[in-house]
Amino acid sequence: MAIYFQGMDDEETSDLTEAMMKSGEVYDLTSIPGKKIDKHSTGGVGDKTSIILAPLMASAGLVVPMMSGRGLGHTGGTLDKLESISGFRINLTKEEVISNLKKINAAMTGQSEFIAPADKKMYSLRDITGTVESIPLIAASIMSKKLAEGIEGLVLDVKVGTGAFMKDIDDARRLARAMVDIGNLKGVKTVAIITAMDQPLGKTIGNSLEIKECISALRGKWPEDLKKVTLTLGAWMLRIADEISGQKAEDIQKYKERLEVLINNGSAFNRFVEMIDAQYGDPETAFKPSLLPSAKKMKQIIIQKEGYIQRMDAEKIGIASMMLGAGRQRIEDTIDHSAGIILNKKAGDYIKAGEQIAMFYYNDDKRLKEAEEIFLSGIEIGTEKVKTKDLILEVIE
C-alpha cells in the first residue's frame, strides 16, 4: 500500500526487481553462442507479434528465450494462441529450453514455478489489495521474469490506448522509462518502443485465428499495421545485438530490410516449423492451417451507416471476442481456441451501409447478442476521413 501511494525511486525499484528475480532460478545461457535478446509486450488486442518474432529473430541468428503469458479480460495471451496448435507444449523444463535454444535459437514458454516465484505471490497480494496499478510494481514484476531468462538485451513494446493496460501516454512513458532503467542498471541493454493500441493489431482477434494470421505473415502476406510493429520491434532487437557486440549500429530501416529478406526467402517460416516440432506440436499445422481449431458457427456483422470509420475501440472489440469464448474473464475460465473475430475494415476505411465490417466465429451463442452490441458500440462512422494515429509513437533508450 505504501508503495502504491508513495511510489519508489529507481534504486528501490531495481532492488525489488533483483530480490524477486533471485527468489527462483536464473538461467545461465553463456554456453549458447549468439546474442540472447528477448522482446516483451505489455499486451493488447490482436497483438500476435511475439509468435512471428521468435522464429524470425532466431532465423536472423539471435537466441530468443521468450517467456510469455496468458490472456485475461480483453487482452489475448501468447500462450493461449500457441496452444491452438495440436500438441504444442509451453511448459518446458529448463533443460528443454536450453536444448531448444542450442538447436533452433528459440523457445517460447510460460513462467514456471521456479522463475521469480515471489512475483506470483506478490501479484496475488496486489490483486486482493487493489494495488495492481502501481508503475514501480508493474515494472518490477515484468522485469524480474525477463532478467531471470539470462538475456543480454531486451526490447519492450509498451502499448498505450483504449485496448492497452496504459490508457494515457504519460503513464506509458513512466512505465517504459522505469523498465528501461531497471534493465540497463542490471546490465541488460534495454529499449522500449511505445506503440498505439487504439484499434486491434492486424485483422484477427482470437487464438487459432491469430495463429493463421501469423502463418500468413511468416509467408509474407500480412496487414500493414502488423508488419510495421513487428518489423520495428525486430529491427531494434538486431540493433541491440550489434551494440552489445561492439559493432556500429545501422539505421533501423536497414535492419527492417534484413528481416524482410528472411520472411521472403522462407527462413523465418522454416524456423517456425522447427519451433513447433521442438515443442511437441504438429508441424503440419504450419502447412495446413485448416488443422487448427475451427468454430462451428459464424455471423456477419453488418454496419447500417455509410461513411468513414472514425474509431474502432480496441477494448470493446477485445471484450466482444472474450464473450464469444476467445478469452477469460477470470483466470480459472476455460477458453475456446476456435472463437474470435476477423475484421474486414479498420479505422480510416470507407464502409457502405449494409456492408460487412467483421465476422464472428463461435460455438456457444449464449452471449452472442451481447458481444455484437458491445462490438458495434465501439465503432464510430463519420463523413470525414480521419488520419489514423501513427503506430510507433516513441522510442525510449
Backbone hydrogen bonds, N-H to C=O, Kabsch-Sander energy under -0.5 kcal/mol:
donor,donor_aa,acceptor,acceptor_aa,energy
5,F,1,M,-2.3
6,Q,2,A,-3.2
7,G,3,I,-2.6
13,T,9,D,-2.5
14,S,10,D,-2.4
15,D,11,E,-2.5
16,L,12,E,-2.5
17,T,13,T,-2.3
18,E,14,S,-2.3
19,A,15,D,-2.3
20,M,16,L,-2.5
21,M,17,T,-2.7
22,K,18,E,-2.6
23,S,20,M,-1.0
24,G,21,M,-1.2
25,E,114,F,-3.3
27,Y,148,A,-3.0
29,L,27,Y,-0.6
32,I,29,L,-1.9
37,I,35,K,-0.9
37,I,63,V,-1.7
38,D,153,G,-2.1
40,H,155,V,-2.3
42,T,157,D,-2.3
46,G,44,G,-0.6
48,K,46,G,-1.1
51,I,48,K,-0.6
52,I,48,K,-0.9
53,L,49,T,-3.0
54,A,50,S,-2.5
56,L,52,I,-1.8
57,M,53,L,-3.4
58,A,54,A,-1.8
59,S,55,P,-2.1
60,A,56,L,-0.8
61,G,58,A,-1.3
62,L,57,M,-2.2
63,V,35,K,-2.8
64,V,62,L,-0.6
64,V,105,N,-3.4
66,M,64,V,-1.3
66,M,107,A,-2.0
67,M,65,P,-0.7
68,S,66,M,-0.6
68,S,109,T,-3.2
72,L,75,T,-0.9
73,G,328,R,-3.5
75,T,72,L,-1.3
76,G,44,G,-1.3
79,L,69,G,-2.0
81,K,77,G,-1.9
82,L,78,T,-2.4
83,E,79,L,-2.0
84,S,81,K,-1.6
85,I,82,L,-1.8
86,S,84,S,-0.5
88,F,85,I,-2.0
89,R,279,Q,-3.2
90,I,88,F,-0.5
92,L,90,I,-1.5
97,V,93,T,-2.5
98,I,94,K,-2.4
99,S,95,E,-2.3
100,N,96,E,-2.6
101,L,97,V,-2.3
102,K,98,I,-2.0
103,K,99,S,-2.0
104,I,100,N,-3.2
105,N,100,N,-0.7
105,N,101,L,-0.9
106,A,100,N,-0.7
107,A,64,V,-1.9
109,T,66,M,-2.5
109,T,107,A,-0.6
110,G,90,I,-1.6
111,Q,68,S,-0.5
112,S,110,G,-0.5
115,I,112,S,-1.3
116,A,21,M,-0.5
116,A,114,F,-0.6
119,D,116,A,-1.4
120,K,116,A,-0.9
121,K,117,P,-1.7
122,M,118,A,-2.8
123,Y,119,D,-2.6
124,S,120,K,-2.0
125,L,121,K,-1.8
126,R,122,M,-2.6
127,D,123,Y,-2.7
128,I,124,S,-1.9
129,T,125,L,-1.3
130,G,126,R,-0.5
130,G,127,D,-0.7
131,T,126,R,-2.4
132,V,126,R,-0.5
134,S,132,V,-2.3
138,I,134,S,-2.7
139,A,135,I,-2.8
140,A,136,P,-2.4
141,S,137,L,-2.0
142,I,138,I,-2.5
143,M,139,A,-2.6
144,S,140,A,-2.1
145,K,141,S,-1.1
146,K,142,I,-1.9
147,L,143,M,-2.8
148,A,144,S,-1.0
149,E,146,K,-1.3
150,G,147,L,-1.3
151,I,146,K,-0.6
152,E,36,K,-3.2
153,G,36,K,-1.7
154,L,189,K,-2.7
155,V,38,D,-2.2
156,L,154,L,-0.5
156,L,191,V,-3.0
157,D,40,H,-3.6
158,V,156,L,-0.8
158,V,193,I,-2.2
159,K,157,D,-0.8
160,V,195,T,-2.1
161,G,166,M,-1.9
163,G,197,M,-2.8
164,A,161,G,-1.5
166,M,159,K,-0.6
167,K,165,F,-0.7
172,A,168,D,-2.2
173,R,169,I,-2.4
174,R,170,D,-2.2
175,L,171,D,-2.5
176,A,172,A,-2.7
177,R,173,R,-3.0
178,A,174,R,-2.4
179,M,175,L,-2.3
180,V,176,A,-2.6
181,D,177,R,-2.5
182,I,178,A,-2.1
183,G,179,M,-2.5
184,N,180,V,-2.4
185,L,181,D,-2.3
186,K,182,I,-1.7
187,G,184,N,-1.3
188,V,183,G,-2.9
189,K,152,E,-2.0
189,K,187,G,-0.6
191,V,154,L,-2.2
192,A,396,I,-2.8
193,I,156,L,-3.5
194,I,192,A,-0.5
194,I,394,E,-2.7
195,T,158,V,-1.7
195,T,193,I,-0.6
196,A,391,L,-2.1
197,M,160,V,-2.8
201,L,45,V,-2.4
202,G,200,P,-0.5
205,I,341,I,-2.5
208,S,337,H,-2.6
210,E,206,G,-2.3
211,I,207,N,-1.8
212,K,208,S,-2.1
213,E,209,L,-1.7
214,C,210,E,-2.2
215,I,211,I,-2.4
216,S,212,K,-2.1
217,A,213,E,-2.3
218,L,214,C,-2.6
219,R,215,I,-0.7
219,R,216,S,-0.7
220,G,217,A,-2.0
221,K,216,S,-2.9
222,W,220,G,-0.7
227,K,223,P,-2.3
228,K,224,E,-2.5
229,V,225,D,-2.1
230,T,226,L,-2.3
231,L,227,K,-2.6
232,T,228,K,-1.8
233,L,229,V,-2.3
234,G,230,T,-2.6
235,A,231,L,-2.4
236,W,232,T,-1.9
237,M,233,L,-1.7
238,L,234,G,-2.1
239,R,235,A,-2.3
240,I,236,W,-2.6
241,A,237,M,-1.9
242,D,238,L,-2.1
243,E,239,R,-2.5
244,I,240,I,-2.7
245,S,241,A,-1.8
246,G,242,D,-0.5
246,G,243,E,-0.9
247,Q,242,D,-2.6
254,K,251,D,-1.0
255,Y,251,D,-1.3
256,K,252,I,-2.1
257,E,253,Q,-2.1
258,R,254,K,-1.8
259,L,255,Y,-2.0
260,E,256,K,-2.3
261,V,257,E,-1.6
262,L,258,R,-1.3
263,I,259,L,-1.6
264,N,260,E,-3.0
265,N,261,V,-2.4
266,G,263,I,-1.1
267,S,262,L,-0.5
268,A,262,L,-2.1
270,N,266,G,-2.6
271,R,267,S,-2.0
272,F,268,A,-1.8
273,V,269,F,-2.1
274,E,270,N,-2.1
275,M,271,R,-2.3
276,I,272,F,-2.4
277,D,273,V,-2.1
278,A,274,E,-2.6
279,Q,275,M,-1.3
279,Q,276,I,-0.5
280,Y,277,D,-1.5
281,G,276,I,-2.8
282,D,86,S,-1.5
285,T,282,D,-1.9
286,A,283,P,-1.2
287,F,283,P,-0.5
287,F,284,E,-0.9
288,K,284,E,-2.2
291,L,288,K,-2.5
292,L,289,P,-1.9
295,A,338,S,-0.6
297,K,362,Y,-2.1
299,K,360,F,-2.0
301,I,358,A,-3.1
302,I,300,Q,-0.6
303,I,355,E,-2.1
307,G,351,I,-2.4
308,Y,382,G,-3.0
309,I,349,D,-2.9
310,Q,308,Y,-0.7
310,Q,380,E,-3.1
311,R,380,E,-1.2
313,D,378,G,-2.5
314,A,198,D,-1.8
314,A,312,M,-0.6
317,I,313,D,-2.2
318,G,314,A,-2.4
319,I,315,E,-2.4
320,A,316,K,-2.3
321,S,317,I,-2.1
322,M,318,G,-2.0
323,M,319,I,-2.4
324,L,320,A,-1.3
325,G,322,M,-1.4
326,A,321,S,-2.2
327,G,322,M,-0.6
333,D,330,R,-1.9
336,D,325,G,-3.5
337,H,335,I,-0.7
339,A,336,D,-1.2
340,G,361,Y,-2.4
341,I,205,I,-3.0
342,I,359,M,-2.2
343,L,203,K,-3.4
344,N,357,I,-2.7
345,K,357,I,-1.2
348,G,309,I,-3.0
349,D,346,K,-2.2
351,I,307,G,-2.9
354,G,303,I,-3.5
355,E,303,I,-0.6
355,E,352,K,-2.0
357,I,301,I,-2.9
358,A,301,I,-1.3
359,M,342,I,-2.4
360,F,299,K,-3.0
361,Y,340,G,-2.9
362,Y,297,K,-2.2
363,N,324,L,-0.5
365,D,363,N,-0.5
368,L,365,D,-1.1
371,A,367,R,-2.6
372,E,368,L,-2.5
373,E,369,K,-2.4
374,I,370,E,-2.4
375,F,371,A,-2.3
376,L,372,E,-2.7
377,S,373,E,-1.8
378,G,374,I,-0.7
378,G,375,F,-1.3
379,I,376,L,-1.5
380,E,311,R,-1.9
382,G,308,Y,-2.6
388,T,386,V,-0.8
393,L,194,I,-2.6
393,L,391,L,-0.9
394,E,194,I,-1.3
396,I,192,A,-3.4
397,E,395,V,-0.6
